[in-house]
């Protein structure tokens, strides 16, 4: 699968307006697009951050949806969004467990790597990092997104509730340290979000 992420920052007081638009009109727009496989909405209310992730069955389906979503996105995010960044990734690893996620927590780890090491990163995550993540209490989903050309990636771990998210910090730090060393990646960002909506259908 493939994903498109939208990362917006703005006035925390206006965040709920954007959430309502994304969960109604925004979701309807996505559902109409061929190849759509689900989406997630994640927020940081204190700082005024919003992350959306839309999932697509092919790179072509994602690309074909770009024009419509690019045109409609500003209206969906106003008056909240002061800055908006859009990125595209390949889903290299997707592991999900049948556990609830609404009201849970998401941790995002942003990494950079030599594009020549993309496969090494994916293999290391699958073989070394994923088994460690599976031992964390409350884990509901883990995914690795890669931008092979630019040498950038995101690791997303979803937990059933905020308490499990907090309790997992030490354990995931150990997995992150070991994985980064073996895969020759550099961690450049670490963030946590509240889960508003999360739905991705593999296959």
N, C-alpha and C positions, 0 to 999 in steps of 0.2 A: 504494500500500500504506500500511499504518498500523503503528505500533510501540508497544509498551509497554516502558518501561525500569524496572528495579528497581535501586536504588543502595543497597548495604548496607555498613556499617562495623562492625568489631568486633575481637576478639582475633585477631591473625595466627596464633596457634597453633591456632585452631579452624577456620581457613579450609578446610582440606582436607575436613573433615566436610561442610560445606555444598556443596563442589564435587561430592563423591560423590553426595549426595542430588539435586542439580540434574541431574546427568548420567544419573541412573537414573530414580527416581520422577518427578522434575520433568519430564524429557523425555517420559516416557510420558503424563503428564497433558496436556501440550501437544499431543502427537500425536493425542489423542482429541478435541480440540476442532475443530469445523468452521471452515474458513477459515484454519487455521494454515499459515504459510509458512516456518517455520524459526526458529532462535534462535541466540544467541551468549552465551558466558560469558567474562568478562574479569576479571582480578584484578591487584591490587597486593599481593604477599606481604609486602613490607616494612612497609607502613602498615596492612594489614588492610582492604583495600577490595575490593568485589565489585560488578561491573556485569553485569546480564543484560539482553538485548534480545530480545523476541519479536516476530515479524513476522506480520502478518495481512492477508488479501486485501481486507478492507473494514473500515470503522469499526464496523459492526454486529457482525462476527465478533469483533473485539477486545473490544467491550463485552459480548458474550454470554459471553466466557470469563472476565470479571472476577470473577464471583461465586465460581466454583470455585477459581480461582487465589488469590483474596484469602483464602479460607478455609484453603487448604492451605499457603500461603506460609510462615507462621511456623514450622511444623514442619520444612519443608525447610531453613530457614536457621538453626535453632537447633543447637547453642548458640553459633554464631558471632555472629550479628547483634545488635549493640547498638542500631543505628539503621537504619531502612529508609525510603526515599523512593521513591514510585511516580509515574511521569509518563507521559503519553500524547502521541504526536506523529503528524503526517502525514509521510509520506516524500515530500519534494519532489523530490529527486534521488537516483538510485541507479545507480552505475556500477561494474560488476564485471569483473574480468579472470580468466581461467582459471589462477589461480596458487594454490598451497597457502597456508593461513593458520594451521594448527595449529602452535603454538610460535612464532608470529609476534608482532607487536606492534600495538596499537591506540592511536591518538592521538585524544582527544576535545577539541574546542574548544566551549565553551559561550558562547552569545551572547545579547544582548538587543537588541530593536529596537522601533520604533513599529509597532504592528499594521498600520497603513496602509502600511508599507513591506515587508510580507511578500512580495509578488510581486516587488518590486524586488530583494530579497535572493535569492530563488530564481533569478531571471533572471541576476543578476550572478554567482552561484555557477556556474551552468551555462555562461555565456559567457566569464567571465574567470578564475574560480578553477580550474575543472575542467581547462582546458587546461594550466595550470601544474602541477597535481597529477600529470597524466599523464606529465610529464617526470621525475618522481621515481623513482629506481631501486627496484624491489621493491614498488611499489604493487600491491595486490591488489584493493582495494575502496575506494570513497569514497561517502559518503552525506550528505545534508542532511535533518535532521528539523526540522519546524516546529510550534510551537504558536501558531497565528495569533492566537487570542484573547488570550493572555497576553503575546505579543510575546517569545517565548523560542525558542531553537533550539539544535541540536547538530550539529556537523560531525564525522563519524567517518571516519578514514582508517586502513585496515588494510594492514599490510606483511608480506611473506613471512617476515621474520626480524627479530630485535631489532637487528642491525647496520644493516639498511636503515632501520629506524625511527629510529635515532640519526642516521644520515647524512642523513636528510631534514629535520632540524629547521630548518636555515637556509633551505632552499628553501621549505618550507611557511610559515615566518615571513614571507617576502617575499610569498607569495600571500595570506596572511592579512591582512597590512597593506594591500595594494592592495584586496582584496575588501571589507574592513571599511569603508574610506574610501568606496568607490563605492556600497556598499549601505546606508550609514548605520547600521551595526550596531556595538554595543559588545561587545568580548570580555571576558567576566567569569570565565572559568575555562579552564585548560589542564591536561590530565592524560594520562598514558600507562599502559597496561595490558599485561599478558601475555595472549595469546590461549589460552584453554583449549579453546574450541569455537566455531566460527563457521559457520553454515549459513543462508543466506537464499535463497529461490527467488522470483525476480521473476516477475511476470505474474499 
